[in-house]
Each structure stands twice: as structure tokens, then as C-alpha cells.
Amino acid sequence: MPADPPDPAGFDLRHLPPGFHADPYPIYRALRAADPVRRMPDGSVFLTRHADCVAVYRDAATYSSDKRAEFAPKYGATKLFDHHTTSLVFNDPPLHSRVRRLIMGALTQRAIAAMEPALVALVDLLLDAAAARGEIDLIGDFAAAIPVEVIGNLLAIPRAERANLRDWSLAILGALEPALTPGQHARGNRAVADFLAYLTGLVAERRRHPGDPAQDVLTRLIAGEGADRLSEPELLHNCIFILNAGHETTTNLIGNALVALTAWPGERARLAAEPGLIGSAVEEFLRYESSNQLGNRITTTETELAGQRLAAGTPVTLCIGAANRDPAVFADPDRLDLARAPNRHLAFGFGVHQCAGLSLARQEGRIAIGRFLARFPRYDLSAPPVRGMRARFRGFLSAPARLT
């Protein structure tokens, strides 16, 4: 018999029900149907409908990305607070605009296209090593190894100095979970401190020996452009942001996709037979298992959303994972359809805060997933994958696979 639908009445993002991390979509479905603008015990609201999320994304004046008021009680006077209130994603103009312009200037379509040969070579090198072993951890040996190299190249971080980047990223982003443990808090602060210490030396070296600002994002951020010149803390914290944002979400995109294909063998065979589908397939992977499941805003004034009055200062959580399975927008939303069109997913956000690196992430996904499947069309999991057990960033820590 089918399982009883979950009861959304007691849902609290800070106290998640058993089984949520394995499969949050049944509770999202129940909330969308019964309580789409849910009032949480802490006074925030939780949105699960696509239309409501888009309405918030569209109105950046009413729904602010500034997190100082929200993060002060969560982090206190710590390095985590300094980082997350200085980085691009948790700020409004003018800081958001200044940093975004500098980053986008280095992520032009021409610059991203120029990265493709090196990305193909990296992916093929990882696949050659996997073929020699006959097995692979889809995350540690592949999905996580790609964006670390790509972002490391963007910032021109010496290859020998990249070993700590993934651990720092996981610790800092892990501290963004709705319910933060003391251990996560301590690890996050330690990672920010270590990352700042490393970047201080790297920036000093780059000031002495600048790179090509058309290709080296760090040199571009250091130089700035007139009013867009960044202070030293803004520079350092946004370098951390670039690494974290480009690394974790792309790792999850690639890893989630390769695991999902093992659960949908018909779609895997379809993509193997029609490699030209890889573009729409990446969009569907982004929709079906969104790398970033949650977004956050705070109201700047009293407003109304979906018939509910929200006071000024109300925290708003946009559930991207739920919006991307809204049947009002996506037919048969719980089915993986690699040719789905249209596909108006919100995996990259929407509006002025839409992900600055979306074109690069798509390129990494197309090349990594496409070339993996072309090389190993009949791969399969050799042990259950291990989830990261996080509500915000949905992905795996490991996923062992056999290669044939």
C-alpha cells in the first residue's frame, strides 16, 4: 500500500522530521497543497509554490537579501558573521552590484568558452584514472574534483595549494543550515579564519604579480574599476564566496545527476543514445534535484504575499526544491524527463540575484555528465550513496560506482 502522505501541520525547518534528508519532496508536496505560505514557529514564512518564489525574487526592494539582522543572533560577533554579511549573495546594492559587475566581467561567454579545452582534458584525465581502477566514487573522485580545479583556475590559485579548499567550503556552507550545531559553528568559524589567512598571502602575491584581468578573477577584483574598487575585507570574503558558490553547487549538480541516472535507467539509456540532449538534461537535473534547495529574504516593509500580510522584518525562506516540483508549472514533476520543455526551474534563482556563474556551471555539467556517460554508459552504484544530510545544499558525500 502507498505510504500515508506526511502531515505538514507540525513542519519546522529547525526540527526536521525523520527521513527528510533522504527525500524532502513528500513534505514539500503536502505543504504546497495545504500551507504554501507556512508560518514557522520562529516567525518566518516558508514558501513552496513556484509563483510565490518568483514574486519574491522579482521584488528585491521589498524582499531584501541583507542578512545582518537575521545572522546576528545566529552567529554572534564571529568570523562567520563577517563573512556571510559581506559576500555577494547576502547583500543588496550597492555592494552586491559592485561585486557582481567585477565577477561578470571575467565570466563572459568568450572567457567561459576558452575554458572548455582545459575542462575537457581534466574530465578525461579523471575518467582515465577511473577506467584503470574499474570503480569510482562519483563524488570524491569526480564531481567534487572538477569545480575545485575550475574555480582554482579562475582565481589562479597554485594547484599545490588547493587541497584545503573543499573542506573549507563544506564547513562554511554547512554553517548556513537552518539549525546550527555547536560543532558546525566552530568548524565554520575555523574554516573562515584559515581561508582568510591563506587568501591574505595570495592577494599580497597577486598585487606584486598581477595576472590577466580578462581571465584571472582575483586580479580583476583587486584592481576594481573606479567606484567598484573593493575594500580588503570585501575582497577577501568575496573570494571565499566565489570558491564556495562555484564549488558546492556544481559538485551537487554533477553528483546528483549521475546518481539520479542510476534510478532512471530509461532516461540514462535515452541520453546515452542521444548525446545531443545533454543541454536540456542538465536543466532537468537542476530542476529535479536542485543543488541549492533554499533561498532567503527579509521584508523591508509591511507587504502582502499570496493573501497573507507580512510585517516588516519578516524572514522569508524560498523553497527552491519545492518550487521546482510545482505541478502548476511542471507536468508530472516527480518524473525525470531529460527532454523537458519548457523548463522554468529556479535552481539559479531569478532576478537581480540570479547566479553569476550559471553559464560556467552549465558548461561544467554538460561536459562532466556527457563525457562520463559516453565513456561508461552502464555504470551502476556498488553501495548506497551517502547523503550530505543538509537541508539547504542537497547532495552526496560519496557514491561508490562500478564501471563497465
Residue pairs with C-beta under 8 A, 6 or more apart in sequence:
3 26
5 26
5 29
5 30
6 17
6 26
6 27
6 30
7 30
8 27
8 30
8 31
8 34
8 35
8 38
9 35
10 17
11 17
11 27
11 31
11 35
11 38
11 46
12 40
12 41
13 40
13 44
13 46
13 178
13 179
13 317
13 391
14 40
14 41
14 42
14 178
14 179
15 179
16 179
16 391
17 27
20 27
20 391
21 387
21 388
21 389
21 390
21 391
22 387
24 293
24 321
24 391
24 394
25 321
25 322
25 325
25 334
28 48
28 319
28 321
28 322
28 325
29 322
29 325
31 38
31 46
31 48
31 319
31 322
32 48
32 49
32 322
32 326
36 47
36 48
36 49
36 52
36 306
37 45
37 46
37 47
37 52
37 305
37 306
37 307
37 308
38 45
38 46
38 47
38 48
39 45
40 46
40 317
42 315
43 314
43 315
44 314
44 315
44 316
44 317
45 305
45 308
45 310
45 314
45 315
45 316
45 317
46 317
46 319
47 53
47 56
47 305
47 316
47 317
47 318
47 319
47 322
47 323
48 319
48 322
48 323
48 326
49 306
49 322
49 323
49 326
49 328
50 323
50 324
50 326
50 328
50 329
50 344
50 346
51 326
51 328
51 329
52 305
52 306
52 323
53 295
53 318
53 319
53 320
53 323
53 346
53 350
54 323
54 346
54 350
55 305
55 306
56 63
56 297
56 305
56 316
56 318
57 63
57 318
57 346
57 349
57 350
57 351
57 353
58 350
58 351
60 92
60 351
60 352
60 353
61 300
62 299
62 300
62 301
62 303
63 297
63 298
63 299
63 300
63 316
64 92
64 297
64 298
64 299
64 300
65 89
65 90
65 91
65 92
65 96
65 296
65 297
65 353
66 85
66 90
66 91
66 92
66 298
67 84
67 85
67 90
67 296
67 298
68 85
69 298
69 313
70 296
70 298
70 315
71 80
71 81
71 84
71 85
71 90
72 81
74 81
74 180
75 81
75 84
75 175
75 185
78 185
78 189
79 189
79 192
79 193
79 196
80 172
80 175
80 185
80 188
80 189
80 192
82 192
82 233
82 237
83 172
83 192
83 237
83 240
83 241
84 90
84 175
84 176
85 91
86 95
86 233
86 234
86 237
86 238
87 237
87 238
87 240
87 241
88 95
88 96
88 99
88 100
88 103
88 238
88 241
88 245
88 356
89 241
89 245
89 353
91 99
95 234
96 352
96 353
98 227
98 228
98 230
99 221
99 230
99 234
99 238
100 356
101 225
101 228
102 217
102 220
102 221
102 224
102 225
102 228
102 230
103 217
103 220
103 221
103 238
103 242
103 356
103 357
104 356
105 213
105 220
105 225
106 154
106 213
106 214
106 215
106 216
106 217
106 220
107 217
107 356
107 357
107 359
107 360
109 359
111 214
111 215
112 359
112 360
112 363
114 215
115 150
115 153
115 360
115 363
116 363
116 367
118 153
119 146
119 150
119 363
119 364
119 367
120 367
120 371
122 145
122 146
122 149
123 146
123 367
123 368
123 371
123 372
124 371
126 141
126 142
126 145
126 146
127 142
127 371
127 372
127 375
127 376
129 141
130 136
130 141
130 142
130 376
130 403
131 375
131 376
131 403
133 403
134 402
134 403
135 382
135 400
135 401
135 402
135 403
136 142
136 379
136 400
136 401
136 403
137 398
137 399
137 400
137 401
138 255
138 258
138 259
138 385
138 396
138 398
138 399
138 400
138 401
139 251
139 255
139 385
139 395
139 396
139 397
139 398
139 399
140 398
142 254
142 255
142 258
142 368
142 372
143 251
143 252
143 254
143 255
143 258
143 368
144 166
144 247
144 251
144 255
146 250
146 251
146 254
146 364
146 368
147 246
147 247
147 250
147 251
147 364
148 162
148 165
148 166
148 247
149 159
149 162
150 246
150 250
150 360
150 364
151 165
151 242
151 243
151 246
151 247
152 159
152 162
152 165
154 216
154 217
154 218
154 242
154 246
155 202
155 216
155 217
155 218
155 239
155 242
155 243
156 206
156 211
156 216
156 218
156 219
157 165
157 202
161 198
161 202
164 194
164 198
165 243
165 247
166 247
167 191
168 191
168 194
168 195
168 240
168 243
169 191
169 243
169 244
169 247
169 248
170 248
171 184
171 187
171 188
171 190
171 191
172 188
172 191
172 192
172 195
172 240
172 244
173 244
173 248
173 392
173 393
174 184
174 187
174 188
174 390
175 184
175 185
175 187
175 188
175 189
176 392
176 393
177 184
177 390
177 391
177 392
178 294
178 317
178 391
178 392
192 240
195 240
196 236
196 237
196 240
199 236
199 239
199 240
200 236
202 218
203 218
203 222
203 232
203 235
203 236
203 239
206 216
206 218
206 219
206 222
207 222
210 216
210 219
210 222
210 223
211 218
211 219
212 219
213 219
213 220
213 223
214 220
217 242
218 239
221 230
221 235
221 238
221 239
222 235
223 229
224 230
230 238
242 357
245 355
245 357
246 357
246 360
246 361
248 291
248 393
248 395
249 291
249 292
249 355
249 361
249 393
250 291
250 361
250 364
250 365
251 291
251 395
252 289
252 291
252 292
252 393
252 394
252 395
252 396
253 282
253 285
253 286
253 291
253 361
253 364
253 365
254 364
254 365
254 368
254 369
255 395
255 396
255 399
256 285
256 288
256 289
256 291
256 394
256 395
256 396
257 281
257 282
257 285
257 289
257 365
257 369
258 369
258 372
258 379
258 399
258 401
259 381
259 385
259 396
259 399
260 285
260 288
260 289
260 336
261 267
261 268
261 271
261 373
262 268
262 379
262 380
262 381
262 401
263 336
264 336
267 336
267 337
267 338
268 373
268 377
269 377
270 277
270 338
270 339
271 277
271 278
271 281
271 338
271 373
272 373
272 374
272 377
275 370
275 373
275 374
277 338
277 339
278 366
278 369
278 370
279 362
279 366
280 338
280 339
280 340
280 341
280 343
281 338
281 369
282 362
282 365
282 366
282 369
283 340
283 343
283 345
284 336
284 337
284 338
284 339
284 340
284 343
285 365
285 369
286 324
286 345
286 347
286 348
286 365
287 324
287 325
287 330
287 340
287 343
287 345
287 347
288 324
288 325
288 336
289 394
290 320
290 321
290 324
290 345
290 346
290 347
290 394
291 347
291 393
291 394
291 395
292 320
292 347
292 392
292 393
292 394
293 319
293 320
293 321
293 391
293 392
293 393
293 394
294 317
294 318
294 319
294 320
294 321
294 391
294 392
295 317
295 318
295 320
295 349
296 315
296 316
296 317
296 318
297 315
297 316
297 318
298 313
298 314
298 315
298 316
299 310
299 311
299 312
299 313
299 314
299 316
300 312
301 312
302 309
302 310
302 311
302 312
303 309
303 310
304 310
305 316
310 316
318 346
320 346
320 347
320 349
321 394
323 329
323 346
324 330
324 333
324 345
324 346
324 347
325 333
325 334
326 333
327 333
329 344
330 340
330 343
348 354
348 355
348 358
348 361
349 355
355 361
372 379
376 403
376 404
378 404
379 401
379 402
379 403
379 404
380 401
380 402
380 404
381 399
381 400
381 401
381 402
382 400
382 401
382 402
383 400
385 396
385 398
385 399
385 400
386 396
386 397
386 398
386 399
387 395
387 396
387 397
388 394
388 395
388 396
388 397
